[in-house]
């Protein structure tokens, strides 16, 4: 009888022991997420409703500012108006700047990224709209107490100064004029994927000396950073040409007819036949 009881207890405890080991192992070594889910998360591409075009952007005052239900700003308002005038449904989706170009290059969906400069490399995989905005001449932002960089110098003199560290945003083009001189002079660089709000703090904490910025966003950036305005100076270069034109860069999935409708709306906007701040159709994903 005793042996029989022992056998019964053993038969009950063994499965429980195996289950306990398995559960413990699962907690220590959780199963990996399905590859498809990982790929979806890493790609950060949006799934638009119906046949809407996804308009990708990144937070960049005063060009693109996220509000509870919409995106507004100096360029975003133009995009809102243009898509409404063209009669094309669209949705806004925020992802990092460099990732936007990867989505356009992947050509997996009907998508546009807003506010980009046109370069030969980008024209190889994307279609550009007509220019939707033109910057003022590019400037640089630096600390006031940085004596190595002064207003009134040329861009060439600044880039050739090996004591200065240029803060470059990864994947960015600064327009043909600056891009060509960066290649020519190869200044000391610190490359970052951070947005402008973090870049200005890097300047303030002496981790870099200057970065390029447009007049439109320089003062707004300093105000929004919460840092003292007196700690910064704006550097105008005597040899800097007129500002760069900004475009919508779109994937090849967008048909020619849709692009033509967008371009007609852009022409209409630039001719001045617009409302001040129209109600837009776009929503936030």
Secondary structure, DSSP 8 states (H G I E B T S, - for coil): -HHHHHHHHHHHHHHHHHHHHHHHHHHHS-----HHHHHHHHH-----STT-EEEEE--BTTTBEE-SS-EESTTHHHHHHHHHHHT--EEEEE--HHHHHHHHHHT-SSEEEEEE---HHHHTT-EE-S--EE----EEEEETT-TTS-TT--HHHHHH-TT-EEEEETT----HHHHHHHHHH--EEEEE---HHHHHHHHHTTS-SEEEE-HHHHHHHHHHHTS-GGGEEEE--TT--S--EEEEEE-TTS-HHHHHHHHHHHHHHHTT---SS-----EE-
